[in-house]
Amino acid sequence: MKIQEVLTRGLWTENPVFRLMLGLCPVLATSTSVQNAVGMGIAVIFVLTCSNLLISLIRSVVPDKIRIPIFISIIATFVTLVDLIMAAYFPDLHKSLGLFIPLIVVNCIILGRAEAFASKNNLFFSLMDGIAMGSGFTAALCLIATFREILGNGTWLGIPLFGSGFEPALLMILPSGAFFTIAFIIASLNGWDRRRKRQTKPSVQ
């Protein structure tokens, strides 16, 4: 296994949101603004990276029959840390994200990487996988939030981008707006992939 493969997998080939369609519940709920997206993304990166590291460290001593409860307990510990730190130092963001911070515990991306990767690989690759998958999730979340905030509020990171005559598309700040945005981005990525494959495919003489 190469480090480039691990990093590319999380950021592109197996992007949790655009490729695997995982963790969509927080994506739909917290992508109404880029600020919320960044906050949620950093929280997921922290939990995913730390849980991957610890699970990789203890993988040889965890009995198979109880590995899932142990993994969930580890993930819940780091989620609690994030929740308390955010409540203490970023109260406005904590209030805005609300219930979706504790719900990181049941985010299928984190448990999935713990089971599929961290429990089978060493510390270094588990660290890189956590960073790559978390960064891929964060990048996807921020991209979706950018479209939704600009079109739905006329702002980006709370900064007004248009004049007083701008009429926001209220649909974009509703859950259906998130579905439309995700569908548009995935369709664009799939179209780009098909064009790239056609260009790299050797011509038949």
Secondary structure, DSSP 8 states (H G I E B T S, - for coil): --HHHHHHIIIIIT-TTTTS--SHHHHHHHTTSHHHHHHHHHHHHHHHHHHHHHHHHHTTTS-GGGHHHHHHHHHHHHHHHHHHHHHHH-HHHHHHHGGGTGGGGG-HHHHHHHHHTGGGS-HHHHHHHHHHHHHHHHHHHHHHHHHHHHHHHSEETTEE-S-TT----GGGGSHHHHHHHHHHHHHHHHHHHHHHHHHHS----
